[in-house]
């Protein structure tokens, strides 16, 4: 049962850890997005890399409330 607490007040990961995690993922996401430009669209590799990039963005949304953090 929720008691009017915001999502941020129920944070499981500290802001410091969230920031470190996202900064660690930054170069990986960058490499993945660059790889998308070099492989055929629609293939299994493309779809999986795209999915990982979207999951990293979703993690940023969950951790800091900004799904465009890496843009």
C-alpha positions as CSV (number, residue, x, y, z in Angstrom):
1,X,0.0,0.0,0.0
2,X,1.4,3.4,-0.9
3,X,1.3,6.1,1.6
4,X,1.8,9.2,-0.5
5,X,5.6,8.9,-0.7
6,X,7.3,9.9,-3.9
7,X,9.3,7.5,-5.9
8,X,12.5,9.3,-5.0
9,X,11.8,8.9,-1.3
10,X,11.8,5.1,-1.9
11,X,15.1,5.1,-3.7
12,X,17.0,1.8,-3.3
13,X,20.2,3.0,-5.0
14,X,21.8,6.1,-3.6
15,X,22.3,9.1,-5.9
16,X,26.0,8.7,-5.7
17,X,25.9,5.0,-6.9
18,X,23.3,5.9,-9.6
19,X,25.6,8.6,-10.9
20,X,28.6,6.3,-10.9
21,X,26.6,3.5,-12.6
22,X,25.4,5.8,-15.4
23,X,28.8,7.3,-16.0
24,X,30.3,3.8,-16.3
25,X,27.6,2.9,-18.9
26,X,28.2,6.1,-20.9
27,X,31.1,4.8,-23.0
28,X,29.3,1.5,-23.6
29,X,26.2,3.2,-24.8
30,X,28.3,5.4,-27.0
31,X,30.0,2.4,-28.6
32,X,26.7,0.6,-29.1
33,X,25.1,3.6,-30.8
34,X,28.1,4.0,-33.1
35,X,27.9,0.3,-34.0
36,X,24.3,0.7,-35.0
37,X,25.4,2.9,-37.9
38,X,27.7,0.2,-39.2
39,X,25.5,-2.8,-39.3
40,X,22.4,-3.7,-41.4
41,X,19.2,-2.4,-39.9
42,X,16.7,-5.1,-38.9
43,X,19.2,-7.9,-38.4
44,X,19.5,-9.7,-35.1
45,X,22.6,-7.9,-34.1
46,X,21.0,-4.5,-34.8
47,X,17.8,-5.4,-32.9
48,X,19.7,-6.6,-29.9
49,X,22.1,-3.6,-29.8
50,X,19.2,-1.3,-30.1
51,X,17.4,-3.1,-27.3
52,X,20.4,-2.7,-25.0
53,X,20.7,1.0,-25.8
54,X,17.0,1.4,-25.0
55,X,17.4,-0.5,-21.7
56,X,20.3,1.7,-20.7
57,X,18.1,4.8,-21.4
58,X,15.3,3.2,-19.4
59,X,17.7,2.6,-16.5
60,X,18.6,6.3,-16.5
61,X,14.9,7.1,-16.4
62,X,14.4,4.9,-13.4
63,X,17.6,6.0,-11.5
64,X,17.5,9.7,-12.1
65,X,14.2,10.4,-13.8
66,X,15.8,11.4,-17.2
67,X,15.6,8.9,-20.0
68,X,17.5,11.4,-22.2
69,X,20.4,11.6,-19.9
70,X,22.9,10.3,-22.5
71,X,21.6,12.4,-25.5
